[in-house]
Amino acid sequence: MALKAIGWPVVLVDNSPEKLEYYDADWPEYIHCPSNVGIAEAQNMGIEALDRANMEAVLILDQDSQLSLPFLQNLYETYKYALTRFSNVACMGPQIVCEFINKPVQPRLHRSQPICDRLENVKQIIASGMILNIYAYQKVGKKDSHLFIDGVDHEWCWRARSLGFQVLKASSVEMRHRQGDARHRVFGLNFKRGAPVRLYYQVRNVLILSRRQHVPIYWKCRHLLALPVRWIVNRWFFPEGKLRGDFIRRGIKDGLLGRTGKLD
């Protein structure tokens, strides 16, 4: 196992109802949250456990992060290099490669700005593969547990940038990652398909985040304008269309009312 080979301390935060029957006893900490506290709070718990162990940075991974020893070594070396170039690094992540299309994921708007042959300045990165600077975490604050899931990592990056920190991408370090369950081409565009319940959080959190000043205007406009299209595609072109439509409707209602946290 790559993490064991590199010798880094590991904290495993488990949001599943049943406790793991088997887990590596060499890992320093296993935190079980049977009620599912959400991805944001799970990350907070893991980060703070490593902070108490006097770590200076944390590598955040999720259940489908694909690791190898060379990847971990290259990511770490690039992070150390970034610290020699900049004093205000909030976090750094790899270049994500989408498993479905086998291509690097690149934003259509506000593309990254190359700094050198190894680093790019970006607006946000996802949590999988993110190296988070503990000092920045203490200054920026916790991941927003009220969002529960979806938008959590982007919101923290935007908050960090609003406070003068930098969010970086290691352009020469690639990590394959599976985002969603499938891809569908509708109206000539590619759409991600995930679990129906995720639509509730995605739609609700778009409406919640659109009210926050530190959230980029381009993101607000893009995602607010896309809501009707997302409803049409999920309701009429995806499996379980009626259920998907119901989750979107509930997400819109709770987003407008400002309700946060876990869906009851």
N, C-alpha and C positions, 0 to 999 in steps of 0.2 A: 504494500500500500504506500502510495506516494507520500502521504502526510507522515507516516511512521518512518519512512526512509529519510526524510529531511530532518526529522527530530524536533519539529515544532510542537509546543503544547497545544492541546485541542480541547475545546469545550463543545459538547454536543447538546443542542437544545431541541427537544422532541415535543412537537405540538400534536402528536397523535393520541387517540383515546387510551390505547393500551401501552403500558410500559414495555420497552424492548426487553425481550427475554435474554438476549445475548448482546453484549457490547464489550468493546475492548477495555479490559481492566487497567491498562496502562494509561488510558486517557484520564486527565486529572479531574474532569468534572462531567457529570451527566445530569442535565436538568430536564425533568419531565413535567410537561404542562398539559394534563389530560383534558382540560376545558378549552384548549386552543386559544392562546392569548394573542394570536395574530403574528404576522411576520415581523412587524415593527418592534413589538415588545420582545419577541424571541431574540431578535438581533441585539436589542438593548441589554438583555440579560447576559448574552454571550460576551458582548463587548465589555460590560462592567465586571464580569468574572475575570477576564484577562487583564483588565485595568488593575484589579485588586492584586493580581499576580505580578504587577509592575512591568507589564508589556508596554512597548512604545507604539505598537501598531497591531492591527487585527486584520486577518484575511477572512472575509465573509464568503461562505459557500452555501449552496442549497443542495437539495437531494439529487439534482441531475447535473451538477457541475462535473465536468470530465477533467480529471487530473492526471498528470504524469510528473515524475521527478524533474525532468528538464524544464517543463512549464513552470513549476514552482520556483526553481532556481533562477530562471530568466526573469520572471515577474519580480522576484525579490531584488535581483541585481539592478533592474531598471528602476525600481522604487528607490533604492539607495542612491542611484545616480540622480534621480529627480530631486532628492533632498539636498544634493550638493549644488543644484542649480537654483533652487527656490526655497525660501524660508517659510512659505505660507501654503504648503501642500495639504489640502484637506483629505484627498483620497486619489487613488489611481487604480485603473482597471485595465484588463487586456482588450485586445481587439476581438470582439465576439464574432464567431462564425456560425451562421444559422445552419442547423442540421438538415432542415427541409430542402434548402436550395444550395447548400454547400458553398455559400458565398459570405464574405464579410458583411456584417450589418453596418450600413452607413445611413445617417440621417438625411432625409431629403431636403430639409431646411436647416439653416444654421450649421453648416458643415464644420467639422473640427478644423482648428488652425494649427498647422505643423509648427513646432518649436525647434525641433532638430530631427535627426534621422531616427530617434528613438521615442520621442514624446510628442503628443498633440494636446492642445488646450481644447476642452470640450465643455458643453453646458451641463451635461449629466452623464452618469454611467449607471448600469444596473448593479445590483448587489453581488451577483454571482461573480467571483473573482476580484471583488473590490478589496484593495488594501486601504484601510481607514486609519488615519493618523489619530492616535488617542488624544494628543494635545488639541487638535482641531475639534474632536468630538466634545471635549470638555468646554470649549468656547462656543461651539455652534449649538450644542444641546442634543438631546436624545432624538432618535427616530420617532416620528409622530405616531404613537400607538392608537390615536383616535381614527387614523385612516385604516387601520387593521391590516389591509393588504392592498396592493395596487397603488402606484404613485409614491410609495414610501421612500424609495431610494432617490428618485428624481427630486422629490421635495426637499430632502436633506441636502442634496447637492446644490440646489438653487438657494437654499438658506445659507449654506456655506459661502457661496459666491457673493451673496449680498453682503456678507461680513468681510469680504476682502480675501477669502481663501481661493485657492486654485483647485480645479478638478481636472485631472489629467488622464490620458489614455496612452498605454504602452503600445505604440503602433506596430512594433516588431514582435509582439508576443500575442499569439492567437490562442483562443480557447473555444472549442466547439460547445454549443449550448442549444438545448431544445426549448424554445419558447412557444408555449401552447401545445395543443394536441395534434393539430393538423393545419394545413393551409388550403384555402379555397379561392379560386379565381372567379370573381363576379364583376360584371360591368367592365371587364378589362383590367381590374385591380386585384391584388392579392390581399386576402383578409385572413388574420389569425383566428383559429377556433380553439377555444379553451372550454373549461367546465362552465355550464350555464350559470351557476351561482357567482362566478367571477364577474359576470356582466353587471351584477348589482353593484359591486364595489368599484368597478371601473367607471361606470356611469355616475354613481353617487360622488365619487372622489373627484371627477372632473368638475362637477358643480361646486364641490367644497373648495377645491384648490383654485378655481377661477376667481374667487373672492380675495385671494391673498396677494399682497403687493409684490412679494419677492418672486412670484411665479411669472415666468416670461410671457409677454403678451402674445408672441407667435404661438406658444403652446395653448394658451386659452382659446384663441381664435380657431386654431386648427381642430381642437377636440370638441369645442362647442358646436362648430359648424358640421362636424362629422356625426353628431349624435343621431340625426334623422336617418342618415345612410346606414349607420350601424344597426339601427332598429330594423330597417327594411331587410338588410342582409341576414341578420340573425333570425328574424321572425319568419322569413319566407324562403330562405335559401340554405339554411343550416338544419341539421337534425335537431329534434326536440324544439322546434320553432316556437310553439306556444309557450313552453316553459321559459325559453330565452326571452320572449317578449314580455312575460310577466316579471322577470327579474329586472329587465330594463325599466319597466314602468315603476317598479318599487324603488329602483335606484334614483330615478328622476324625482319621485315624490320625496324621498328622504333627503336627497341632495338639496332640493329647494327649501326643505324645512330645516336644514342644517344638522340633521341627525348623523352621528358618527358612531364608531365602535363596531362591534360584531353584530351581524344580522341575526335577529332572534328567530 
